[in-house]
């Protein structure tokens, strides 16, 4: 009996030990599984961070390595060096810095943190059961003044629905204004303007070394991009009041175009003709013009007739070179002052130039205070200049808020003195102005 009791006691003790061992093995297996899951999550997070935020990933890895090898003092030195490198990069290549760094920063730390709250505040969310869904934040492209934010819409949402909330979106996302553009069936782009580079006059632009008539830089867009005029594609109409000599009116667009063409006017590869109907001040740059009429109506009609004859000749022989840019100031009102004989000569020649001029290399740049629809229809590109110098450029049915560089009377006189190659007729002599020194500069200068 005693031996049986001893055997039972030993079996119970071994059973308890086996149970403890099983528990320990289970805990070890659970710990291994949790550790493996943690490592997988770390790897996934590292891959996601490396793809979506490579600069943050590199910074964290570098910080960890430096901390392990040199301590906190080395980490502080590392981040000071990185900040100095980023500042140097931003100073040297602002556009590249904004494209590669600023857009990632703003997507993560500006829009990412407030996105769900902003969508809910603007009634662009959907609640299904216990789950609240919002449009997905897409790619962000940033400049100094503007962010372009891609938005992937939910089922049933349209660009019109988002556009109706543009004012609320601007406030919720901390922007001055918001413009919604349709980018696809379920994608829109929010153009969020953070600042206004057009609020102050722009300094005259550098004179390019090799100007291209299909990409003449004359000013700046509201997002900071250069504003280019594709003069080779068709006539240009500039509508607005004239300035007071400071280059803030419609003449700012005209003289910025002439300034962009200055090198080619100087070497003769482009010719500039002009008719100054009401005193835009074309006489200030008379030396830049191959043909110019300021106060002689018959001479003005003769210039248009010569342009029409040039169009006919080039259509016949197929040679559109050299390009001719014909600048017309208030030609509608000027035409109304002509007698019947001059008007009969002017109308068919003007119609031919406006109809077939671009194909023959004869481009009209017309400046008007107001432009009736019958006149505007002739022009593929139109610019409406407001009283503060800010303009609306319309081309290919798309409107852009822009501003041309200010070119004062003194700057025009200096440009004519530097790049002009034609003598000034006595009847077209410009008023005397002090001419500051001007040096040729490159487009990148």
PECORBEL-V436238 format. One record per backbone hydrogen bond with DSSP energy under -0.5 kcal/mol. NH is the residue of the N-H (numbers start at 0). CO is the residue of the C=O. Records with the same first field share a line. If there is no record, write none. Layout:
NH = CO ; CO
//
This chain:
4 = 0
5 = 1
6 = 2
7 = 3
8 = 4
9 = 5
10 = 6
11 = 7
12 = 8
13 = 9
14 = 10
15 = 11
16 = 12
17 = 13
18 = 14
19 = 15
20 = 16
21 = 17
22 = 18
23 = 19
24 = 20
25 = 21
26 = 22
27 = 23
28 = 24
29 = 25
30 = 26
31 = 27
32 = 28
33 = 29
34 = 30
35 = 31
36 = 32
37 = 33
38 = 34
39 = 35
40 = 36
41 = 37
42 = 38
43 = 39
44 = 40
45 = 41
46 = 42
47 = 43
48 = 44
49 = 45
50 = 46
51 = 47
52 = 48
56 = 52
57 = 53
58 = 54
59 = 55
60 = 56
61 = 57
62 = 58
63 = 59
64 = 60
65 = 61
66 = 62
67 = 63
68 = 64
69 = 65
70 = 65 ; 66
74 = 70
75 = 71
76 = 72
77 = 73
78 = 74
79 = 75
80 = 76
81 = 77
82 = 78
83 = 79
84 = 80
85 = 81
86 = 82
87 = 83
88 = 84
89 = 85
90 = 86
91 = 87
92 = 88
96 = 92
97 = 93
98 = 94
99 = 95
100 = 96
101 = 96
102 = 97
104 = 100
105 = 101
106 = 102
107 = 103
108 = 104
109 = 105
110 = 105
111 = 106
113 = 109
114 = 110
117 = 113
118 = 114
119 = 115
120 = 116
121 = 117
122 = 119
123 = 118
125 = 132
127 = 125 ; 130
128 = 126
130 = 127
132 = 125 ; 130
135 = 151
137 = 149
140 = 147
142 = 145
144 = 222
146 = 191
147 = 140
148 = 146 ; 189
149 = 138 ; 147
150 = 187
151 = 135
152 = 150 ; 185
156 = 153
161 = 157
162 = 158
163 = 159
164 = 161
165 = 162
168 = 164
169 = 165
170 = 166
171 = 167
172 = 168
173 = 170
174 = 169
175 = 192
176 = 192
178 = 190
180 = 188
182 = 186
183 = 186
187 = 150
188 = 180
189 = 148
190 = 178 ; 188
191 = 146 ; 189
192 = 176 ; 190
193 = 144 ; 191
194 = 144
196 = 221
198 = 195
207 = 205
214 = 211
215 = 228
216 = 214
217 = 215 ; 226
218 = 226
219 = 402
220 = 224
221 = 400
223 = 220
226 = 218
227 = 225
228 = 215
229 = 227
230 = 212 ; 228
231 = 212
232 = 229
233 = 230
235 = 363
236 = 380
237 = 365
238 = 236 ; 382
239 = 367
249 = 240
251 = 248
252 = 249
253 = 249
254 = 250
255 = 251
256 = 252
257 = 253
258 = 254
259 = 255
260 = 256
261 = 258
264 = 260
265 = 261
266 = 262
267 = 263
268 = 263
269 = 263
270 = 322
272 = 270 ; 324
273 = 290
274 = 326
275 = 292
276 = 274 ; 328
283 = 280
284 = 281
285 = 282
287 = 284
288 = 285
289 = 271
290 = 271
292 = 273
296 = 294
299 = 295
300 = 296
301 = 297
302 = 298
303 = 299
304 = 300
305 = 301
306 = 302
307 = 303
308 = 304
309 = 305
310 = 306
311 = 307
312 = 308
313 = 309
314 = 310
315 = 311
316 = 312
317 = 313
318 = 313
322 = 268
323 = 360
324 = 270
325 = 323 ; 362
326 = 272 ; 324
327 = 325 ; 364
328 = 274
329 = 327 ; 366
333 = 329
334 = 330
335 = 331
336 = 332 ; 333
337 = 334
342 = 338
343 = 339
344 = 340
345 = 341
346 = 342
347 = 343
348 = 344
349 = 345
350 = 346
351 = 347
352 = 348
353 = 349
354 = 350
355 = 351
356 = 352
359 = 355 ; 356
360 = 357
361 = 356
362 = 323 ; 360
364 = 325
365 = 235 ; 363
366 = 327
367 = 237 ; 365
374 = 371
375 = 371
376 = 372
377 = 374
378 = 375
380 = 234
381 = 393
382 = 236
383 = 391
384 = 238 ; 382
385 = 389
388 = 385
390 = 401
391 = 383
392 = 390 ; 399
393 = 381 ; 391
394 = 392 ; 397
395 = 379
397 = 394
399 = 392
401 = 390 ; 399
402 = 219
403 = 388
404 = 217
405 = 201
407 = 405
408 = 244
411 = 407
412 = 408
413 = 409
414 = 410
415 = 411
416 = 412
417 = 413
418 = 414
419 = 415
420 = 286
421 = 286
424 = 422
427 = 424
428 = 425
435 = 433
444 = 441
//
